[in-house]
């Protein structure tokens, strides 16, 4: 301002400077708001993508589980079909098969318990 002397400015220049500062502050606030909204939008997109990925993985896991169960059922049916002609002899703790029963129980308890904890053998069949 041509009327300014060192630190003193005219009223009109002071108004213009105040208006310029308000405009800059308003633009800064608008820019920050746009940036905040963009960050929120990106977070929402990332969340939606992550949810879609989890849903896709869940569906793939369920399909894999279904196929695995079907394969197991097929194998069980095959085993049942094959074992129809097999004779099974239950071994008991007493009688003629007692020695073989106790040998199977000892081996089972010795080898299985180390990996799985206590195991109780309640039935043994000879095929």
MODELLER restraints for C-alpha pairs under 7 A, 6 or more apart:
rsr = mdl.restraints
at = mdl.atoms
rsr.add(forms.Gaussian(group=physical.xy_distance, feature=features.Distance(at['CA:1:A'], at['CA:9:A']), mean=6.93, stdev=0.5))
rsr.add(forms.Gaussian(group=physical.xy_distance, feature=features.Distance(at['CA:1:A'], at['CA:13:A']), mean=6.74, stdev=0.5))
rsr.add(forms.Gaussian(group=physical.xy_distance, feature=features.Distance(at['CA:3:A'], at['CA:9:A']), mean=6.72, stdev=0.5))
rsr.add(forms.Gaussian(group=physical.xy_distance, feature=features.Distance(at['CA:3:A'], at['CA:10:A']), mean=6.36, stdev=0.5))
rsr.add(forms.Gaussian(group=physical.xy_distance, feature=features.Distance(at['CA:4:A'], at['CA:10:A']), mean=6.39, stdev=0.5))
rsr.add(forms.Gaussian(group=physical.xy_distance, feature=features.Distance(at['CA:86:A'], at['CA:127:A']), mean=6.80, stdev=0.5))
rsr.add(forms.Gaussian(group=physical.xy_distance, feature=features.Distance(at['CA:87:A'], at['CA:127:A']), mean=6.03, stdev=0.5))
rsr.add(forms.Gaussian(group=physical.xy_distance, feature=features.Distance(at['CA:88:A'], at['CA:125:A']), mean=6.13, stdev=0.5))
rsr.add(forms.Gaussian(group=physical.xy_distance, feature=features.Distance(at['CA:88:A'], at['CA:126:A']), mean=5.60, stdev=0.5))
rsr.add(forms.Gaussian(group=physical.xy_distance, feature=features.Distance(at['CA:88:A'], at['CA:127:A']), mean=4.65, stdev=0.5))
rsr.add(forms.Gaussian(group=physical.xy_distance, feature=features.Distance(at['CA:89:A'], at['CA:125:A']), mean=5.42, stdev=0.5))
rsr.add(forms.Gaussian(group=physical.xy_distance, feature=features.Distance(at['CA:89:A'], at['CA:126:A']), mean=4.98, stdev=0.5))
rsr.add(forms.Gaussian(group=physical.xy_distance, feature=features.Distance(at['CA:89:A'], at['CA:127:A']), mean=6.41, stdev=0.5))
rsr.add(forms.Gaussian(group=physical.xy_distance, feature=features.Distance(at['CA:90:A'], at['CA:124:A']), mean=5.98, stdev=0.5))
rsr.add(forms.Gaussian(group=physical.xy_distance, feature=features.Distance(at['CA:90:A'], at['CA:125:A']), mean=4.27, stdev=0.5))
rsr.add(forms.Gaussian(group=physical.xy_distance, feature=features.Distance(at['CA:90:A'], at['CA:126:A']), mean=6.16, stdev=0.5))
rsr.add(forms.Gaussian(group=physical.xy_distance, feature=features.Distance(at['CA:91:A'], at['CA:97:A']), mean=5.54, stdev=0.5))
rsr.add(forms.Gaussian(group=physical.xy_distance, feature=features.Distance(at['CA:91:A'], at['CA:101:A']), mean=5.78, stdev=0.5))
rsr.add(forms.Gaussian(group=physical.xy_distance, feature=features.Distance(at['CA:91:A'], at['CA:124:A']), mean=5.46, stdev=0.5))
rsr.add(forms.Gaussian(group=physical.xy_distance, feature=features.Distance(at['CA:91:A'], at['CA:125:A']), mean=5.57, stdev=0.5))
rsr.add(forms.Gaussian(group=physical.xy_distance, feature=features.Distance(at['CA:91:A'], at['CA:126:A']), mean=6.81, stdev=0.5))
rsr.add(forms.Gaussian(group=physical.xy_distance, feature=features.Distance(at['CA:92:A'], at['CA:98:A']), mean=5.81, stdev=0.5))
rsr.add(forms.Gaussian(group=physical.xy_distance, feature=features.Distance(at['CA:92:A'], at['CA:101:A']), mean=6.27, stdev=0.5))
rsr.add(forms.Gaussian(group=physical.xy_distance, feature=features.Distance(at['CA:93:A'], at['CA:101:A']), mean=6.24, stdev=0.5))
rsr.add(forms.Gaussian(group=physical.xy_distance, feature=features.Distance(at['CA:93:A'], at['CA:102:A']), mean=6.93, stdev=0.5))
rsr.add(forms.Gaussian(group=physical.xy_distance, feature=features.Distance(at['CA:101:A'], at['CA:124:A']), mean=6.67, stdev=0.5))
rsr.add(forms.Gaussian(group=physical.xy_distance, feature=features.Distance(at['CA:105:A'], at['CA:121:A']), mean=6.10, stdev=0.5))
rsr.add(forms.Gaussian(group=physical.xy_distance, feature=features.Distance(at['CA:109:A'], at['CA:119:A']), mean=6.13, stdev=0.5))
rsr.add(forms.Gaussian(group=physical.xy_distance, feature=features.Distance(at['CA:113:A'], at['CA:119:A']), mean=6.02, stdev=0.5))
